Each structure stands twice: as structure tokens, then as C-alpha cells.
Amino acid sequence: MRGDIAQAEFAACVRFDPVLALRLRGLPADFNLVHQDLLRALLLAAPVASGSAQAVYAARWRQSVGVAHLAQSLAVHSGVADGETAWTAGMSHNLAEYLDAGKVSPPHAVDWLAGLDPDGWLADAVHYHAEPLARGRAAHPLVRIVQLAYQLVIRADAVDSVDVRAALATLQMGAGEASRLLADSQAYVHQQAQRFGLADAAVQTYGTGFDRLARLYAGQAAQSALHSHFRQASTPDQVFPLLQDALCALFGVEQAALFALASDGCLRVTPLMPAAAGLAALAIPADDGLSALPRALARSAPQQFIGGAVDTALVDEQIARLLGVSGFTCQPLALHDGRTGVLVAGDALPGLGTAALWRFTLSECTEALMPAAVARALVVPVAPPVVPVATARLPPAQGDDIPRDRVRRAVHEVANPLTIMRNYVKLLSARLGADSAVQRDLGIIGDEIERVARIVRGITVAEETSVPETALELVSVNSVVSELVRMALGTLFVPNKVNVQIDLNPDMPPLPLQKDLLKQVLFNLAKNAVEAMQAGGRLTFTTRLVDTDGQRQVEIEVADTGPGLPDAVVSHLFEPVVSEKGGDHAGLGLTISRGLVERMNGHLSCTSTPQGTHFLIRLPTLQNGQAPLTTRRVGSM
């Protein structure tokens, strides 16, 4: 996506996707440059059909390209219509079939086409493409061209039929010339089908495992892009414009509003998202069971409103009228000021509220809003004396006392090279441009430098007599696991011939804790597992929701296929001992890990057999934890 050449190549490629081409044409002209994270998420989250559905999709797509190319050729040769407009109409003529197949697309696509052509000829060409040619005899030339191209593509020997020849005559073309254009079009379709892997011979039916893996990684990459998109906001007010951009780009939602509970107990529109002025006059009681907004709030789940139904609240009809939509989806949303709001998304696709991408988008939005609220609501005082992170829960060792001035001097000397490394990472990021893989790796390096800096600062703080309060944040456990795997894949797992498997529960709630602590524990466990599998093996990360003694808890399991540990070692596993590994090993990793888990109000345990070792972390959920947070984040990862 760097430079004019790449932009042109990208546009030429997307031109062959009837849904994405239409979606991008409905977005601002500078969208590709300004919102590259959203563009990446859109492309990853809107895959073509796969598995057994790919053959049907390929046939549908070849028809789209065939009608588009032939309509463009007819327009150019006859000179009665614009060739590029004819291409767009031809590619979009069977758009409804893609919508039925479940491909991500904007609602009311024909209405979007009408917006691209103020006179409506483009939308008419799509709407009437399958009508008999005789009905379009006096219609606009674009309509007649698309009708003719459609008939020539789908009907065998159509060029010899009376109605087709009559339609050709209105364009001052003969059957011979039409036959040549049709042959050229068929050759072009075959060439492009080979290019995009959608030719007859290339269509394959993969197993469900392959499909699941492909969608898993595409979904994670899309989530990573959304995470970067919302991290552009430095204040809560900047989050909502980013949310509106995401709603439009990813889901085709152009009209939206945000309601929140006011002091009188009613839902009222907020100024956080621009909306029709008339909405300010509405106040919806929180106990109104007919309105979709209070229902969404009460059930903590998306609710759908469809206009014209007899059993709906009139206020919902009024909201739809003011937004200019026929229906909307109501989504609960935790706000930065501690209130719970309701996002109203106009003309959203049916079932959107349960889509994984929708849930993750709102999850990232909520996470971007939360830091200010978390700093106020989730501050947990740390009772002195506080033990430094690097020596948590360890008894003092004989002869290990280090004078405080030496500690301060060492911390100061460590801080200087960290600052230099941080600055050089920023410099490299600016020099290397927008290469996503490079920027991702540099981001990992920067994050780890910041983590080391926080550990060093923690040691300095622990040397002082007064310790500041430690602010927690809402942390997605699944995201921490995914980040760790991405970070260690090329540096720890692959070089040691360790295959990594992740099995993440998509309904995992966010937890109020310090992200660095959990990340350090998981890295310690992963590093120990890799060292145990000297000849390689498999490392599995699993997240679960469990009920223990009537309380909801989060489980994180780290399991390896190593040779296991002797019983004598397991019984003293979390005690500080001198390691037999030598080198850089101090024998403190698991002791520190247990201490860090206990600081998070959790528990760390281990079971080991000759088939492998399993470490299990259990943490209290947000609802059962100690943090007094009353809002709820919607989403999984």
C-alpha cells in the first residue's frame, strides 16, 4: 500500500470483487490512505466462500466478471455509455446472490449504487438486468447494455435469437461483432479465474480443519488491525469518531446514535456521537419493555428493531424516522464515565449483533474507552511493604543484601540504554515506512522495552518508603496469549522446533489486572516448557471459563509434551532453589510466577506425567473479583 503504484495495483485487484469494490466506493476517497488499519480489517474479515461453497461462489463470480467485461466492451464499441460505469453495473448485477451467501456487505446495496450515480441509471441497470430485452427497448443505454450482456452470457447461442439481434441493432452492432466480443469476454474470464484461483480446475473442497485454521488466522489478523485502529485515540472523545468509521467501513452502518442512562433513569441521546437534533427530545424509561433500547440494556445483549411491526414501541419508530433508517440494532456499550450506554446502529444486517467481528469491534472500542475509568474505579492500594516484581514472595537469602545506593545506581545505568533503544525503535519505525510485518515486529520490540522499563521502575519504587497506588486495567486474556505467541514464535518456538496450538474461548470476559504480570507469568511458563522439550514438541495454550465453589473463574492452561517432572521436583516446584540448569538460570522463575499470579488474586498449580507437564492458572472473573467495576465490556478477545 506504499506509493502511487501500490495504490493503483490495489484498486485494480479490488475491482474484481463485486462486494468490496462497492463498499470501498461508498467510503471517502482518502479512506485507503487514512484508515489503513480499518481497510486491513475489512479485507481480512470479508473472505470469499471456502470449502464446499467455493464451487458455487466461483461460478457466480465468473458470471459477474463475464457480464462486466462484455458490458464494458459493448459500451465502448457502441459509444452510448461510459465503459467503467458499465463494468461496475455488470459486476454488481448479481449482487443479491452474494448477500444470500452470507458475504459481508452493505445493506441495501442497490441504494448504494444509486448514490454513485445521481440520475439512478446505474441502479436501474442492476435492478432490471434480468428483464426481457423487449421491455428495455427504449430504456437508458446503460440499462440496455447490461441487459444484453447478461443474456449473451447466460444463454447458449443467444446471439442467434431474435430479441438479441434486435437489441444489437439498437446499438448499431451485428451478430458477428457481438460473437467476437463474447469470445473475447470468455477468454478474459478464464484468464482472471486462473489469476484469482477460481477457475474450474482450481476449485477445491478443503476439509473443515483447513477452513477453520484459515479463518482463525484471518480473524486474529483482523482483530489486530482493529486494535491498532482504536489505539489512535488518546482521549475518550476521540474514540467515538473511530467507532463511526469502523461501523461504516466494516458493517455498512452509516446512521448511528448513542444513548446513555441519565440521572432521571431514562435513556437519552448523548453528544458523543453526532445524531439528528430531534433525538434530544426523547427520554426512554429504563423499564420500557417494548422499546429495543431498554431491552438491550436489561439483557446485556443486542436487540433488533424492525420498523412497521405492531408490537414495537412508538419511540423506536420515531428513532428510526429521525435516523432515516427502516430498522436498527441496539447494542449495550460500557462508557468511559462508568455509565452503560446503548449504541443504535441503523439498517444493520440481520444477526449482526452475534457476529464475531462486530463483538470484537465493540470490545476494542470499550477497551479504548476504559483507561480513564479504570484509573478511577479499579485502583487497588498495595499495602506496604511491597516486594519488587523480580523477587516476589522470596525470603531474604543470606549474603545477598545489596546496598540501596548500588541498586539506585544500577537502575539508573539500566534506564539510559533503555531510553536509547526506545528512541532507535521509533527512528527505525519512521524510516521503514508502512510495511505491516516490520511495524508489527518493531511494535513487539517497543512493547518489551517498555515492559523492562516498568520492571526497573518497580524496583526503584520498592526501595522507597511510600508506594503509589497500582492502577489495574481491563485485560483481554485471549489477547495476551495471542500477543505472546506472536512475540515468541520466531525467537523461541520455531528455533526450538516447538509447534504451538491455541484454543481460546471466544466468550472470555475482560479481567481487572496488570497486563505485564500475566504476560511475564505466561512467558516464564512457555520458556520452561520449551527448555523441557529439548528435541522439540507441542505447546498448547487453552483458555476456559469454569465454576469453582460457586464462583466464575478464568482458566489458562499451558501444556507441553515434554518428558514430565519427577515427583520429588513437583513437590518443591514453587520453592526458591538453586537451579541445576546453570548459565542464566537462577531457579526462581516458577517461584516468581506463583507470586505474580497470587498478586492477581489467582492460583497457579502444576500436574506432570511422563507424557507432559500442565500448568494451570486460575483467575477470578470481573464479576467475582475485588474490583468495584459495574460496567460490562461486550466481546471476547
N, C-alpha and C positions, 0 to 999 in steps of 0.2 A: 504493500500500500504506500510505498515511498516514491514520490516523484510523479510527474505527469504521465510517464509511460505506464507505470504500475496502475495508476487510476484508470487509464484507458483500457488496459488489459482486464481489470476487474469488471468494468462496465460491460465489456464485450462478453465476458463469461456469464454474468448475471442476466444478461439479455435473453439467455436461453432458458431461464427458469420463470415460467409464467406467473407464479405467485410472488416470488421475491422481487422480480422486476417491477411488478405493480406496487408492491409495498414500498420499495425504495423510491419510486417516482412520486409517491404521495408524501414523502418526507422532505424537509428543507434541502435546498440544493447543496449546502455545505455539510450535510449530515455525515458523509463518508469521512470527512476530514476532522470534524469537531467531535463526533461521537464514535470513535473507532472501537471503544470497548462495547458499546451497545450494538454496533454493527457486527462485531465478532460473536456476541451472544446470539444475535438474530440468526446468523448463518449456521451456527452450531446447533441451535435449538429447533431449527426448521429443516430436518433432514428429509430427503426423498424417501419413498417407500423402500422397505427392505424385506428380506426373506421371501415368503410365498407371494406377498403383494407386489413384488418388484416387477413381475412379468406384466401385470395389469397396468402398473404405472408406466412402464416403458412403452407399451402400446399407446396409451393416452398421450404420452409426451411426444412420440413420433407423429401423432396426428396434429398436435399443436404446432410443431416445427414445420410440418408439411403445409398446413393451411397458411401459416405465417409467411413462409418463403414464397409460396405461389401467389398469395395476395399481394405481396410486395412486388413481385415480377409483373403481375397484371397491372398494378397501379403505375409502375414505371413505363411499361410499354404502351399503355393507353394514354398516359399523361393526364388522367382525370382526377387523380387523388395523390396524396403525399405517400411516398413509399414507406417511410418509417412509421407513420400512423397506421398504414395497412398492416405492417408487421406486428405492431402492438395489438391490433384488433384480432389478427389471426392467432397469435399466441394466447390470447385471452378468451377465444371463442368458447372453449370447453372448460372454463374456469370452475364452473359449478361442480364438475366431476372431481376436481382436486379437493374442493371443500368437503365433498361427501367422503373422500378418502381419509379425512382427518388431518390433512396437511395444514400446518399453522398458516393462517391467512387472515386478512382483514374481513370483518363482516360487511355485507352489502357491497361486494366488490364492484358490481356494475355502477353503483353510486360513485365509487372512487374513479371509475373510468369517466363518468360524466364530469367530474371535477377536472380531468385532464383536457377536456375539450368543451369549451363554453357553449358551443352550439349543440352538443349532445350526439354528434354523428358517430363518434367512437363507441359510445354506449349502445346506440341503436344497432351498429354493425354486430356487436356481440349478442345483443338481445334477439335479433331477428336472423341470425346466421343460418338456422335450420329451416326457415320458412320456404315454401315453394318459390322458385325463381319468378314465376308469373306474378306473384304478389309484389315483388320488388322492382317491377319493370320501370316504374317512374320514381323510385326512391333515390336518395342521395347516392352518388357514385361509390362512396366508400362502403355503403351497405350492400350494393350490388356486387362489388368486387369480392367481399368476404363471403357472400352467399355463393358466388360462382366458384371460388377457391374451395370452399367446403364440399360442394357437390362433386367437383373433379377429384378430390382426394378420397372421399368415402365411397364413391360409386364406380364400379368397374365399367369401362367403356362409356363413361358419361359423356365424353367428347362427341360421341356419335348420336346422342339423344337430341330431340327437337328443342326441348327447353334450354339446354345448354348452348346449342348453336344460336338460338335466338338471343340469349344473354350475351354471347360473344359478339354478336352483330351490333348490339348497342354500344359496345366498346370499340367497334370497327376492327375486330380481330376475327381471323378464320380458324377453322378446326385444326389445320396443320400447325399454325403458330402456337395454338393452345397445347397441342400434343407435345411440341418441343419444350415448352415451358414446364409442363407437367413432368416430363422425363428429367429435366434439369433439377426440378424440385425433389424428385425421388432420390436422385443421386446425392443431392445435398443432405437430405435427411439421413441417408445411410452413413455419409461421412461424419456428420455430427454425432450420430448414435455411437459410432466407433470411438469418437473422441471422448465422449462422456460415459462410456461403458454401458450404454443402453441399447446396443444392437441385439438382434435376435439371438445370435450365438453367444453373446456375452452375459445374457441374463442367467443368473444362478439363484438357486434357492438354498440359502445357508441355514444352518441349524439355529435353534433358539439361543444356544450358548454364544455363538458368534454375534448375533444381533444384540444380545444383552450386553456383551462386552463393548461393542461399538457404541451403543447408546450411553452406556455408563461413562465412558471416557469423554464422549461429546458433551454429555450433561455436565460433567465436572469442569470441562474447559469453559462451557458457557457460564457456569456459576462463578468461575474465577474471573471471567470478563465482567460480570455484573458486580462482583466485589470491587474491582478496580474502578468501575463507573461510579459507584456510590462513595468511594473514598475520595473523590474530588471535593466533597463538601467538607468545609471546616466548621460550619455552624449549622444548627438545625434548619434555619431559614433557607439554606442552600440545598437541603436535601429534597425538598418538595418539587422544585423545578426539574431535578434529576429524575424524580419519580414520574413526573408527567412525560418527560422524554421517553422513559422506558415503557410506560403504558402505551404510548403512540407507536413506538418502533417495534415492540415485541408482540403487542396484542391488538393493534389497530384501534385502541381506545383514544378517541380524540376529545371526548367530553367527559370530564370528571369533576367531582366536588368532594370536599372533606367536611364531615360533621363531627362534632365532639360534644360530650356532656357539659352543659353549662351549670352554673351554681343553682339554678332553679330545677335541676333534674331533667331538663329537656335537651334533646339533641338539636343543636343549632349549627349552621354552616360557619366555618372558620375562614379567616382571611389567608390561611397558609397556602391555599391553592386558589387561584383566580376562578370565579364562577359567576353565573348570572346574578345580577343585583337582586332580582326578585326572591332569591332563595333566602335572603337575610330576614324576610318577613315570616318565615316558617319556624315553628317550635314543635318538635315531635316528642310527646311524653315517652319516657323510657319504658313504660309498661303498656304501650300501644301494641297489642298482639297482632293487629292487621298489617301494620307497616313493616316492610322488609328491613328497615334500618334498626329498630329496637330488637327485632328477632335475631339479627346478626350479632348484636351486642350481647343478648341474653344467652345465645347458644354458642358464642365464641366460634362461629363457623360462617362461611359465606352463604348468603341468601339471594335468591334470584327474584326479580320483579319483571313481569311481562305485562305490558300495557293492554288495557281492554278487558282484563279478567274481572268477573263480577264480585269476587270475594277479596279484592285488594283494597287497601286504604286509599282514599282520595288524595291524601297528601303525596303518595308515591306517584300518582298520575300527574300531579302538579309539578313534582320534581322532574319527571321525565319531560313534561312540556317545556319547562324552563331550560332544561339542558338540550332540548331539541333531539331527543332520542326516543325510541319505541320501548325500551326496557333497560334495565341496568342490573349489575351485580353489586351487592353490599358486602364489603369485606372489613372485619374488625381490624384495627391497627393501633398498636401502642404508640403514644405520642411522647415527645421529649419532656413535656411538663408533668408527666405522671398520669395524665388522663388517658382514657381509651376512646379512640375515635372510630368513625365508620367511613371508609372510602367508598364512594359511589362511582362505579365505572360504567359509563353509558355504552349501550349496544355491544356489550361483551359477548363473545361466543358462548354458547351453552356449555356448561361444565367447566368453564374456565377456572372457577374457584378451587377445583380439585387438581388442576394441572400442576406438575412438579415445578415447571419454570415460573408459574405465577406465584406459587408459595415461596420459592426461593427469592424472587424479586422483592416481595414484601418483607421477607426475612432480612434481606440485606438493607432494605430501607429502614426497618426498625433498628437494626444494629447501628446504622449510621446516625440515627437519632438518639440512641441511648447514652453515649458517654456523658453528656451533661447531666442527665437524670441519674445515671448510675453513681456519679460522683457525689450526688446529694443523698440518694436513697440507700446506696449499698456500701457506705463507708463503714468498715468494721475496725474498731480500735484494737491495736495489737498491744497486749499487756506487756510491759517491760518486766524482766529483761528479755530482749529479743535476741535469738541466736542467729548468726548470719546464715544465709541460704546454703553456702558451701559446707557448713558444719552442723546443719540442723540435727537436733536430738542426740548429739555426740557428747559423751562425757569428756572432761578435760583429760588429755594424755600427759603423762609425766614427762617433763623436759621439753614440752612443745610450746611453752609460753613465749610469745614474741612481743617485744616492746611496742607500745602503741605508736611511737613516733616512726618506727620502722614500717609498721602497717600503713600509716598515712603516706609515708614517702613512696612505698611500693605502689599503692593505689594511684598516687599522682603520676608516677612514671608510666603505669599501665594506661592511664587515661590519655596521655599525649599521643602514643601511636594509634590508639583507637580513633581519636579525632582525625588524624592524618588519613587513616584508612577510610573513614566515613566520607571525607572530602574527595578522596580519589574515586570512590564508587560513584559519587554524584557527577564528577567530571567525566568518567567513562560513560555513564548513562547518557549524558548530553552529547558526547562525541559519537556514540554508536547508533544514535537515532532510534527509530521506532521498531526495530526487529523484536518481535514479541518474545521469542525464545531467549535472546540475550537479555532483554529487560527483565524477564522473569528470573533468570539466574542472578543478575545484579541485585534484584529485589531481595532474593534469598540471602545474599551476602550482606546486604544492608541491614536486614532484619536480625541476622545473627550478631552483627557488630553491636546493634542496639541492645540485644539481649545480654551480651557480655558486659556492656556499659552499665546496664541496670544491676547486674550481679555485683559489679565492682562498687557501684554507688551503695548497694545494700550493705556491703562490708563496712563502708565508711559510716553509714548511718548507725550500724550496730555498735560502733565504737563510741557513739555519743550517748550522753545520759538521757536525753529526751528523744523519743522516737515518734515521727509523724504518723498520722493515720494512714493505713494502707487501703487504697481505693480498689474495689473489685470492678469487674466489667462482665457484661453478659457474653459468654463464650460459647460458640458452637463447637461441641466436642468433635463432631464429624469433620469440621473444617480443620481443626488442629491435627487430626490424624492424617487428613489428605495433604496438608502442608508439610508435615513431617516426612511422608513418603516421597513427595516431590523433591524435597530438600536432600534426602539421603539416597535417592535412587542411584544417581551416577557416582556418588562418592563413597557409599558404604555398602549398599546391597549388591549392585551389579559387579563391582570388582571382586567381591567375595562369593560370587555365584549363588546368591540368595534370591529366590523368587518371592515376590511379595503379593499377598492376597488381602483385599479389604472387603469387609462385609458390614456395611454401615446401615443402621436402622434409620430410614428416612423421617421417622416421627420423633427423632431425638429433640428434646426441648433444650433451650439455652440454659447454661448454668452460671450463677454468680461466683466467679473465682478469678484468680490471676492466671492469665493465659501462659505466661512464661513458666510458671511452676509445673503445669500439666505438660507443657512441651518438653521441659527438662526431664521429667519422670519418664515419658514415653521414649525419649531418645536414649536415656540410660538403659531401659529395658531392651530396646531394639539393638543397641550396641552389644549388650551382654549376650543376646540371642545369636547375633552374627558370630561373635567370638566362640560360642559353643558349637556352632556348625562349621567346623574347620574345613570340611570337604564340600560345603555348600548345603543347601536345603531349602525349606519353605518357611516363611514368616507370615503369620496371619494376624491381622488387626480386626477385631469384631466389636461392635457397639450394640448394646441391648438396653431395653427398659425392663426392669424386674420389680416385683413387690417383695419386700423383706420386712417381716414383722409389721405388716400393715402400712409400710411406707414405700413410696415410689422412689426407686433408685436407678442410677445410670451405671451400667457395667461396661468397662473397657477391658477386653481380653487381648493379651499379647502372647501368642503361642508359637513355639518353634518346633522343628523336627529333629532337634539335636539328640545326643545320647542320654540326656537326663542327668540328674544330680544324685549323689549318694545321700541316703537318709541322714547321715551324720552332718552333712553340709546343709541340707534343707532345714534341719532343726535349729541351726545357728545362722541362717541365711541373712537375716536383717541386723545382725550384731556387727559392730565395728571390729574388723580383724585385719591382720596384715595379709594382703593378697599373695597368692603363690604365682600369679601371672608374671610378676616382675615388670620391668620397664616403667611405663607411666601409670600403672595400676596401683591405687592406694587401698583397695579393698573397702571403699566407703560408698560406692555407687548405690547399692541397694539400701544401705542404711539411710543415706540422704534421700533416696526416692520415697521410702516409707515415711520419713519425716515430712517431706513435702506433701504427700497425699494426706497425712493427718492434719496438716495446716489447712487443707481444703475440706476439712470435716469428713474425710473419707477413710477408706481402709484398703490396704494392699496385702494380698495373700499370694501364695505360690503352691502349685502342685506339680510334681515331677515324676515321670515314669521313664523307662528306657526308650519309649517312643517319642519323648519330647517333654518340654517344660512349658507350663502355662502360668502366666502372671495375670491376676485379676484385680482391677481397680474398681472399687465401688464408691460412688459419689452421690450425695443427696441431690434430688432434683430441685429446681427453683421453687416449686410449691412447698416442698418439705424442708427446705434449707433454713438457714438462720437469717437470711437477708429479707428485710421487710419490703419486698417489691410487690406491688399489687397489679401492675400491668403485665400483659402477656404478649410475647412475641410469636407471630404466626410463621411457621416454616420449619424446615428440617435442618439443612446443612448450614 
